[in-house]
Amino acid sequence: MTAPAARQLPGAVLFACGHNAIRSPMAAALMRHQMGRRVYVASAGVRQGELNHLAVEVMAEIGIDIADHEPQTFDDLYDTSFDLVISLSPEAHHHAVEMTRTMAITAEYWPTPDPTAAVGNREQMLEAFRAVRDELQRRIRERFAAPAPPNP
C-alpha cells in the first residue's frame, strides 16, 4: 500500500516569488533543513532582487544561514526539471502556470505576504519577517509531512 499522492515527496521542488530575495529563499532553506537531501530544492524570482538582510537575520534566529544566497530568476535556473513549483506571489504563480504548458510540473500557490510592506520600527519589521518565516515553516511541515505508517 502506498501513501496518498499528496503525501508522496516530489523529487525536486522550486519555490518562487517576485525577486528571490525574501520569501522563496526562506522557503527553500526551510525545506532543505526539513528534508535534507531527500528532495532537491531551489528558488527563483520573476525578477532578480537583492537578498534582504532582515530575511537573513530571522532565518539565523532559527539556526539556518541564508547569507550566501544569490538571488536568481526563472531564466537563470540551470535545471528546470522540477516536479513541483510552489509560488509565493501572484506574479510568480502566473509564471509557474505558464511552465505547466510545456513541462510536466505541478504548480501550487501559497499566497504569502511581502514582509517589506510592513511599516514601523525595526522590531515591527522583524516581526513581519518572522511571521512569514513561521507561516512558511508551518506550510512546509504540513505539506511535506512524513506519511503515517500503514496499519498492520
Protein Blocks (a to p, Z undefined) as FASTA:
>chain_A
ZZdfklpccfbdcdddfkopmmmmmmmmmmmmmnommbccddddfbdcdddfklmmmmmm
nopafklpccddfklpmblcbfbdcdfbfklmmmmmmmmmmpccdddddddddfklpgcd
fklmmmmmmmmmmmmmmmmmmmmgccddddZZ
